[in-house]
Amino acid sequence: NEEKYDFITMGEVLEHVEQPQQFLNRIAQLAKPDAYIYVTTCVNAPAVDHIFLWRSTEELEEMIQGCGLAIVEALRLPYEGKTLEQAVAQKLSINVAYVLQKVAAS
């Protein structure tokens, strides 16, 4: 079934799949051209059930954009009690949420 969707949401899924780039590529295929895609995941958050680990928000965002998705809005929430800069410097976990859309074909 190649049905296309207006809205796709993934909460805390990407870090649990072996090949998140392939997963995002498939999500992009399933989205209508004007669809919104909402994704939450984490960066620098090693855990037993986290199969994939991004070391920076930049690394994750490059993967997202490499899948033909544009970041419409981004929310980066650092480790509790720390600034984003402190979390990056100390390699603490960062929770992220993105509103994405497909990049318009030219």
C-alpha positions, -999 to +999 in steps of 0.1 A: +000+000+000+015+033-011-010+056+006+004+090+014-002+108+046-009+145+057+007+141+091+032+116+105+043+115+141+072+096+157+078+099+194+111+084+207+114+059+178+146+068+158+171+059+185+156+024+186+161+014+150+193+001+134+191+023+103+174+055+111+184+071+078+165+044+059+136+048+083+135+086+076+137+080+039+107+058+041+088+083+062+096+110+035+082+087+008+050+081+028+044+118+034+023+140+010+042+169-005+027+194+020+026+170+050+040+178+084+062+152+101+067+155+139+097+137+154+111+134+189+144+116+198+175+122+218+211+130+213+241+118+233+218+095+253+233+061+255+209+035+269+206-003+266+176+000+243+191+028+222+204+011+191+215+043+174+234+071+191+239+106+177+267+126+193+254+160+183+223+177+172+242+187+140+248+151+132+211+142+136+200+173+117+223+165+088+208+131+086+173+145+086+181+170+058+199+143+038+166+124+037+149+153+017+133+167+048+134+204+059+134+214+095+105+238+100+109+241+137+134+226+162+133+223+199+165+213+217+160+205+254+193+200+274+199+179+304+179+192+333+195+221+351+220+227+322+221+251+293+223+238+258+259+249+257+268+231+289+251+199+278+271+200+245+304+207+263+298+180+289+283+155+264+251+152+283+219+141+268+197+164+248+161+157+239+150+171+206+117+177+188+113+186+151+085+197+128+096+186+094+083+189+058+095+174+026+118+195+005+099+207-025+110+191-057+125+215-082 
